[in-house]
């Protein structure tokens, strides 16, 4: 299958150049023109996709060649971009920066090549003039497999400054597709782990995204950028499909053994399959997924995989809801900022007790990072759910990086020996760092055990992407169905 999706990758020489402003602004500007825009982010970042979603009205999706493997980048992209007029992919760090010591793996450059997409380079021009030509020339010639289709100059100070920059770039042969002046209205507040998530800012986030869209619409040649995107050409391969990878009978994907003719034997098999489908539909377990400002980190594919595996997925907010959803058979608590909301989470004593009782019954719980902290006895002295014999506290040290891991033993999430790749990003410490039955054996960059498996609980600092290993969604859903 060959699919043509107009697409752009927004990259930069380094972090802090303005990628998020430009990418989000382009999404908002094109959406304001009436285009259906598909938003994407290279890497494991959860925060930028929240702003992308505000700009486009569509869920922001991640493209991570480390967590998911290079072979899944294009299928996941096509899945997210299905039915859209344009896709905008925001890069990570500098264009050629990826997983440490592993070449181009997980870099924006690798994703651009896998998507056969032109790159628009965002350059912070605030402290240079003629030198910009050397910079752009170096990036355009470093890897001939990466096509730099244009440059957007950011933080330009004046008309004269712009004139000098344009003159310098004339000899490089890379067109200037936009010039953005310094503007405080588009600045987004940061704290200990980067930008403050859109879910926490409410109307202020909406206003910031609108300002980004207006800035980009005024300073960029949208017609030229759209023409560049439309010149990306066809992208071979099929879109990723949660129902197919989970082989869910609920979603009408029978096993291959049933995909035969119309003999009497086959009709009997079809009837049995129909009865099986009906029984599975009636047995759909309800899985509650934590959300709201304190738990805003999630990959859209996780809930899609759970639904495809036969679950009914419902959201709840631990800051507001005092009980778990009615009929809840399983619980997923992803990442976020419980440390920012520790007092509010602690004050919701009824929910904390409900979660503790849920865990004590042996019900399946999958917790990542923020979820791990929430299940501890306490967080910075504030009582949490007390499911785990561990305490959590803030730390000055940033823990950041990709991890290779293997499941140490069987759990509700993974069978012993299951290999997965994960990512850590936190400024907290949990003591002890692992239980008697750890969740993962981390193989790289250093060997250690990590996390907790206790009855139905799987709790860990590692963020994983279930699209890389759909069996975890099937296994978790089945445990919820039978627990």
TIBABA-262638 format. One line per 3 residues: number of its first residue (from 1); their letters; for each residue x negated, z negated, y of C-alpha. Coordinates in pm, 1 decimal. Each point is the difference from the previous one (the first is absolute). Layout:
% residues N
NUM = A = X/Z/Y  ...;
//
This chain:
% residues 483
1 = XXX = 0.0/0.0/0.0  -122.1/87.5/348.5  137.5/-178.0/307.1;
4 = XXX = -60.8/75.0/364.7  19.4/-303.5/227.5  -133.8/29.6/356.3;
7 = XXX = -250.8/-284.1/32.6  -268.0/-155.4/215.5  -255.8/-271.7/-67.0;
10 = XXX = -83.9/-213.4/304.0  -356.9/-130.1/-26.4  -271.4/-143.2/223.4;
13 = XXX = -374.7/-57.4/7.7  54.5/-375.2/-34.7  256.4/-276.3/3.5;
16 = XXX = 138.1/-86.6/342.6  6.1/359.3/123.1  378.4/15.6/27.8;
19 = XXX = 116.3/146.5/-332.0  307.2/-219.7/-23.0  106.0/76.5/357.2;
22 = XXX = -40.2/374.0/-48.6  146.4/19.6/-350.9  300.0/-218.8/83.3;
25 = XXX = 45.5/179.2/331.4  -2.6/339.8/-169.6  254.5/-119.2/-253.9;
28 = XXX = 226.9/-128.6/276.7  -46.1/308.4/217.3  80.6/245.1/-278.2;
31 = XXX = 291.6/-212.8/-118.7  135.4/8.9/355.5  -5.7/379.6/-28.1;
34 = XXX = 235.6/-27.0/-294.2  -254.9/51.5/-278.1  14.4/-199.8/-321.0;
37 = XXX = -345.2/-159.7/-2.8  -157.1/-154.4/-308.0  -241.9/-285.3/85.2;
40 = XXX = -305.3/-83.1/-210.3  -303.2/-229.8/21.7  -332.8/35.7/-178.7;
43 = XXX = -111.0/-317.3/-174.3  163.1/-332.5/-87.7  118.0/-86.5/354.0;
46 = XXX = 352.4/-147.5/15.2  28.5/-45.1/376.2  -33.4/350.7/142.6;
49 = XXX = 275.2/137.4/-227.9  241.0/-245.1/163.4  -56.3/167.2/336.3;
52 = XXX = 18.6/342.2/-164.0  341.4/-89.4/-138.6  125.4/-91.9/346.7;
55 = XXX = -125.7/333.2/133.8  158.2/216.4/-268.8  289.9/-190.0/-150.5;
58 = XXX = -160.1/51.7/-341.9  -196.3/-244.7/-213.3  -373.7/8.4/61.6;
61 = XXX = -202.0/79.6/-312.4  -361.7/-57.9/-98.5  -243.0/247.3/-154.2;
64 = XXX = -283.9/-187.3/-168.5  -234.8/187.0/-230.5  -162.5/-324.4/-114.3;
67 = XXX = 311.5/-195.9/-91.0  194.9/293.4/-142.8  -267.9/252.2/-94.1;
70 = XXX = -71.8/334.0/163.0  243.0/183.3/-230.2  298.4/-191.5/142.3;
73 = XXX = -72.0/59.5/370.0  170.2/339.3/24.2  298.3/-89.5/-225.2;
76 = XXX = 67.6/-318.9/198.6  -32.8/194.9/323.4  248.3/262.7/-119.5;
79 = XXX = 237.9/-274.4/-109.3  0.5/-153.8/345.0  13.1/332.9/181.4;
82 = XXX = 284.4/145.6/-204.2  251.9/170.7/231.5  -208.3/-53.9/314.8;
85 = XXX = -100.2/247.2/269.9  -338.8/-159.7/62.6  -227.7/-266.3/-145.8;
88 = XXX = -244.7/-203.0/205.7  -270.3/-192.9/-184.7  -187.6/-272.1/186.1;
91 = XXX = -354.8/-51.5/-124.8  -195.2/-318.2/-58.9  -320.9/-116.1/172.2;
94 = XXX = -233.6/290.5/78.0  71.8/342.1/-149.8  -265.5/-26.5/-270.5;
97 = XXX = 20.3/-376.3/-64.3  135.4/-102.1/-338.9  -54.0/-249.3/-279.5;
100 = XXX = -342.8/-153.6/51.2  -277.8/164.2/-197.0  230.2/255.8/-167.6;
103 = XXX = -48.9/309.8/209.3  313.5/153.6/145.0  236.5/-193.2/-229.7;
106 = XXX = 306.0/-131.5/190.3  -117.0/154.3/329.1  218.1/193.7/239.5;
109 = XXX = -220.9/302.5/-67.7  74.3/-15.2/-372.3  374.6/-26.0/59.5;
112 = XXX = -10.8/292.1/245.7  -172.3/212.4/-262.9  242.6/-104.0/-272.9;
115 = XXX = 289.9/94.5/228.8  -168.7/316.6/128.8  96.2/-122.5/343.8;
118 = XXX = -156.7/69.5/339.9  -150.8/-299.7/177.1  56.9/-90.8/363.0;
121 = XXX = -287.8/-214.5/122.4  87.5/-275.0/249.4  -303.1/-75.5/217.1;
124 = XXX = -31.0/-302.5/226.9  -153.4/173.5/302.8  -4.6/-305.0/225.3;
127 = XXX = -380.2/-32.7/9.5  -127.1/355.4/-33.7  17.6/348.8/143.9;
130 = XXX = -230.8/277.8/-128.8  -94.8/-203.5/-307.4  348.9/58.3/-135.3;
133 = XXX = -109.5/350.6/-100.0  -276.3/-131.4/-226.0  236.8/-250.1/-154.1;
136 = XXX = 273.3/252.8/-79.0  -252.2/259.7/-120.1  -147.5/-254.4/-240.8;
139 = XXX = 336.8/-93.1/-147.1  113.1/363.4/-24.7  -315.1/108.8/-185.5;
142 = XXX = -69.1/-304.7/-220.0  229.3/104.9/-286.8  112.6/363.3/-8.2;
145 = XXX = 285.1/-97.9/-232.8  161.4/-186.5/288.3  158.5/217.7/264.9;
148 = XXX = -1.4/-148.1/349.7  285.5/191.3/159.1  -11.5/-161.8/341.8;
151 = XXX = -90.5/-297.8/213.1  210.3/-247.1/196.8  -199.1/-175.6/269.3;
154 = XXX = 112.2/-359.6/47.6  -53.7/-246.1/286.6  -98.5/266.9/249.3;
157 = XXX = -55.9/-153.8/341.8  67.6/274.4/255.4  50.3/371.1/62.0;
160 = XXX = -374.6/40.3/57.3  -76.7/-182.3/-324.4  235.8/232.1/-186.0;
163 = XXX = -163.4/304.5/157.4  -347.0/-109.6/-114.4  121.2/-64.8/-353.6;
166 = XXX = 173.5/336.3/-30.2  -306.3/183.4/131.9  -221.2/-170.7/-255.8;
169 = XXX = 231.5/85.0/-289.8  29.4/369.1/83.5  -322.5/73.1/-189.6;
172 = XXX = 110.3/-183.9/-316.7  291.0/227.0/-88.5  243.7/-284.2/-70.0;
175 = XXX = 305.2/17.6/227.6  112.7/-291.6/213.1  360.8/-62.6/-102.4;
178 = XXX = 64.7/-301.0/219.6  -133.9/-228.0/269.5  130.9/-355.4/28.3;
181 = XXX = -62.2/-226.0/296.4  -45.2/-372.6/-24.7  338.6/-170.3/-23.7;
184 = XXX = 73.2/-370.0/-51.5  360.1/70.3/-104.3  -111.5/121.5/-341.5;
187 = XXX = -224.8/-291.5/-82.2  105.0/-199.8/-304.5  -93.3/-369.0/-34.3;
190 = XXX = -241.6/-104.4/-274.5  -87.1/-320.5/-182.3  -211.0/-116.0/-296.0;
193 = XXX = 78.7/292.6/-234.6  54.1/280.4/252.5  311.5/123.4/177.3;
196 = XXX = 307.6/-219.8/8.7  251.6/162.9/-239.0  295.7/184.4/149.1;
199 = XXX = 236.0/-220.0/-203.4  -109.0/-300.5/205.8  28.2/161.0/343.7;
202 = XXX = 357.0/127.7/4.9  92.0/181.0/320.4  -358.8/-17.7/128.4;
205 = XXX = -117.1/212.7/-293.5  272.5/256.1/65.5  -101.9/20.3/365.1;
208 = XXX = -367.7/38.9/-93.5  80.2/286.6/-237.6  210.7/169.6/266.0;
211 = XXX = -290.4/-34.7/244.0  -238.7/153.8/-252.6  237.7/291.3/-49.4;
214 = XXX = 31.0/58.8/374.5  -377.4/-21.1/52.1  -71.2/251.0/-276.9;
217 = XXX = 280.4/236.3/102.0  -138.1/11.8/353.5  -367.4/27.6/-88.5;
220 = XXX = -2.9/216.9/-314.1  82.6/362.1/-74.2  273.0/-64.2/-255.6;
223 = XXX = 60.0/369.9/-59.1  -365.6/57.1/-84.9  -6.5/-306.0/-225.4;
226 = XXX = 311.6/116.3/-183.6  -150.4/347.2/-43.1  -313.3/-160.1/-144.2;
229 = XXX = 210.9/-204.5/-241.4  197.1/306.0/-110.4  -322.7/180.7/-75.9;
232 = XXX = -92.8/-255.2/-267.4  135.1/227.5/-271.9  139.9/-76.9/-340.4;
235 = XXX = -78.1/-314.8/-196.2  18.7/52.1/-378.6  149.3/-254.9/-233.7;
238 = XXX = 319.3/-198.2/-36.9  120.4/-298.7/198.0  -32.0/-343.5/-155.2;
241 = XXX = 327.2/-127.9/-144.6  61.5/-366.1/-82.0  266.5/82.8/-258.9;
244 = XXX = -230.3/235.4/-186.0  -297.3/-235.1/-14.8  213.4/-289.8/-116.5;
247 = XXX = 197.4/222.3/-242.7  312.5/-185.3/100.4  314.3/95.5/-197.8;
250 = XXX = 208.7/-152.4/280.0  -113.0/282.1/225.5  80.0/277.7/-246.5;
253 = XXX = -345.2/65.5/-143.9  49.6/-12.5/-379.4  -293.7/-7.3/-235.2;
256 = XXX = -137.6/333.8/-112.6  132.2/-60.7/-351.4  353.8/27.5/140.4;
259 = XXX = -67.5/316.5/198.8  112.8/245.2/-269.0  282.8/237.0/-67.9;
262 = XXX = 369.0/-66.1/-56.1  19.1/-54.0/-375.7  228.2/-268.6/-139.7;
265 = XXX = -300.8/-222.3/-54.6  -109.7/47.3/358.6  351.0/-66.5/131.0;
268 = XXX = -0.4/-324.8/-195.0  -334.0/-88.7/155.3  140.0/80.7/342.9;
271 = XXX = 296.0/-230.8/-60.5  -230.1/-278.7/-111.5  -219.8/62.0/304.5;
274 = XXX = 307.2/-14.6/223.1  101.3/-332.6/-151.8  -357.7/-121.2/43.3;
277 = XXX = -1.3/112.4/362.0  329.0/-178.6/61.5  -131.1/-319.3/-157.4;
280 = XXX = -317.2/23.8/207.6  206.2/52.5/313.4  207.8/-308.0/-77.2;
283 = XXX = -317.6/-200.1/-66.7  -170.9/89.1/324.7  -193.3/-308.1/107.3;
286 = XXX = 16.2/-99.6/364.4  -349.5/-33.4/146.3  -38.3/-166.9/338.8;
289 = XXX = -279.8/127.1/224.9  -119.1/-219.2/286.6  -1.3/155.3/345.2;
292 = XXX = 34.6/-92.2/365.2  -275.8/-83.1/248.6  -192.7/-230.6/-235.6;
295 = XXX = -8.9/245.3/-293.2  -11.5/344.8/155.1  -268.1/155.4/-223.1;
298 = XXX = 129.6/226.6/-274.4  -39.8/348.3/-140.1  326.0/195.4/-13.0;
301 = XXX = -86.9/130.7/-344.8  22.7/-351.5/-147.8  371.4/-36.4/61.5;
304 = XXX = 51.9/364.1/-100.3  -174.3/-65.4/-332.1  200.2/-317.4/-62.5;
307 = XXX = 324.5/187.5/67.9  -109.0/288.5/-221.0  -81.8/-247.6/-277.4;
310 = XXX = 359.0/-119.0/14.5  -0.8/-286.3/248.0  235.1/-73.8/285.4;
313 = XXX = -233.1/-80.1/289.8  125.1/-233.0/273.1  -186.0/-128.7/305.5;
316 = XXX = -11.0/-354.4/133.0  -177.5/-173.2/287.9  -168.0/-334.1/-81.7;
319 = XXX = 13.4/-92.5/368.6  379.0/25.9/14.6  156.4/-5.4/-345.7;
322 = XXX = 45.8/-345.4/-148.4  67.3/121.1/-354.1  -125.0/281.2/-219.5;
325 = XXX = 246.5/289.9/-32.2  286.3/-61.5/-241.5  -73.5/109.9/-353.5;
328 = XXX = -370.9/34.0/66.5  -196.6/60.0/-322.2  -342.7/67.5/149.4;
331 = XXX = -192.1/-55.5/319.1  -265.2/209.9/178.6  -184.8/-162.5/291.0;
334 = XXX = -247.8/237.8/159.5  -243.1/-28.0/286.6  42.1/-104.1/358.4;
337 = XXX = -78.5/-288.8/230.9  133.6/-327.2/-140.6  -281.9/-178.3/184.5;
340 = XXX = 161.4/102.7/329.6  339.6/-128.3/-114.6  -112.7/-296.5/-211.2;
343 = XXX = 209.6/-256.1/186.8  316.4/213.5/-14.8  -49.2/79.2/-370.1;
346 = XXX = -59.8/-366.5/-70.5  310.6/-100.1/195.3  213.5/219.0/-229.3;
349 = XXX = -4.7/-270.1/-265.3  305.6/126.8/-185.9  -160.0/336.1/-72.1;
352 = XXX = -330.7/-159.1/-97.0  184.5/-216.2/-251.2  195.3/299.5/-125.1;
355 = XXX = -321.4/196.8/-61.2  -160.0/-297.1/-177.4  301.6/-40.5/-228.9;
358 = XXX = 3.7/375.9/-63.9  -364.3/-12.5/-107.8  56.0/-308.9/-213.9;
361 = XXX = 261.0/192.7/-201.0  -271.4/250.8/-87.6  158.2/279.6/203.5;
364 = XXX = -233.0/290.7/87.5  -178.7/-28.3/336.4  -261.2/246.4/128.4;
367 = XXX = -185.4/-128.7/306.5  -277.2/169.3/197.6  -213.3/-163.3/268.8;
370 = XXX = 263.5/-143.1/235.4  219.5/-57.3/-303.6  -284.6/-192.0/-162.4;
373 = XXX = -27.1/-227.0/305.5  375.3/-59.2/2.9  -6.0/-115.6/-362.8;
376 = XXX = -276.5/-256.3/64.3  61.9/-372.2/55.2  -88.6/30.6/367.5;
379 = XXX = -131.2/235.5/263.7  -205.2/-161.5/275.6  168.2/-328.9/-84.9;
382 = XXX = 355.7/138.8/14.1  188.4/-38.2/-329.3  70.9/327.9/-179.7;
385 = XXX = 181.1/65.5/-328.2  -230.8/-202.9/-223.0  19.4/247.1/-287.3;
388 = XXX = -380.7/11.6/-34.4  -240.7/-293.5/-24.7  -199.3/132.7/294.0;
391 = XXX = -29.6/-44.9/375.8  -58.8/267.4/265.1  -160.9/-15.6/340.9;
394 = XXX = -117.2/227.4/277.7  -367.0/96.4/6.6  -233.0/152.8/257.9;
397 = XXX = -134.7/235.3/-266.8  163.3/340.1/-45.5  34.4/110.3/-361.3;
400 = XXX = 32.5/377.9/-5.7  -60.7/277.4/-248.4  100.8/198.0/-304.4;
403 = XXX = -10.9/-164.1/-342.8  -8.9/126.2/-359.0  192.8/-236.9/-223.6;
406 = XXX = 127.5/-50.7/-353.9  288.0/-218.6/-117.9  -155.6/-299.2/-176.0;
409 = XXX = 308.6/-75.2/-208.3  361.2/103.9/-41.8  234.6/-63.4/291.1;
412 = XXX = 336.2/117.6/129.1  -186.5/265.1/200.4  -269.3/131.6/-230.8;
415 = XXX = -113.3/-7.3/-360.1  -343.5/-142.1/-74.2  -266.5/260.8/61.4;
418 = XXX = 198.0/195.9/258.6  -245.8/146.3/252.3  104.0/23.3/362.5;
421 = XXX = -162.9/40.0/337.3  91.6/-230.3/283.1  -79.6/-90.6/358.0;
424 = XXX = -58.7/-336.1/165.3  58.8/-66.3/370.0  41.5/-359.4/115.4;
427 = XXX = -144.1/-290.2/195.8  128.9/-270.5/-228.7  -139.1/-193.0/-293.9;
430 = XXX = 190.1/-125.7/-304.5  -151.1/-292.6/-188.4  -46.2/33.3/-288.5;
433 = XXX = -35.6/378.0/13.2  121.4/46.1/-356.4  215.7/-186.9/-245.7;
436 = XXX = -61.2/-84.0/-364.2  149.9/341.3/-72.1  -131.1/234.8/272.3;
439 = XXX = 189.3/306.0/113.7  -298.4/233.9/17.9  -357.9/27.8/-101.2;
442 = XXX = -162.6/168.7/297.9  -266.8/241.1/-124.5  -135.3/132.9/329.3;
445 = XXX = -158.1/-51.5/243.2  -73.1/-340.1/-163.7  126.2/-145.5/-326.8;
448 = XXX = 239.8/-292.9/22.4  347.3/-107.1/-104.5  278.8/-20.5/255.0;
451 = XXX = 364.2/-96.3/34.6  253.1/-181.4/-216.5  221.1/75.0/-298.4;
454 = XXX = 242.2/-279.6/-79.2  308.1/62.3/-215.8  180.3/278.3/189.7;
457 = XXX = -225.1/-10.0/306.5  -271.4/253.0/81.8  -166.2/-95.1/331.0;
460 = XXX = -313.2/153.9/147.0  -179.5/91.0/321.1  -32.5/361.6/-115.6;
463 = XXX = 225.9/261.1/152.9  62.0/271.6/-258.1  182.8/331.7/15.6;
466 = XXX = 238.8/29.7/-291.3  13.2/379.5/18.7  -346.7/-8.9/-159.0;
469 = XXX = 138.4/-191.3/-300.0  380.0/40.3/-26.1  1.8/-208.6/-316.8;
472 = XXX = -12.6/-315.5/213.7  338.1/85.1/156.1  149.0/77.7/-342.1;
475 = XXX = -143.2/-318.1/-149.0  115.0/-222.1/286.9  350.4/148.6/-2.7;
478 = XXX = 28.4/-45.8/-375.1  -109.3/-363.0/27.8  264.3/-52.1/267.6;
481 = XXX = 258.2/157.4/-227.9  -82.3/-221.2/-297.5  -102.0/-329.5/161.0;
//
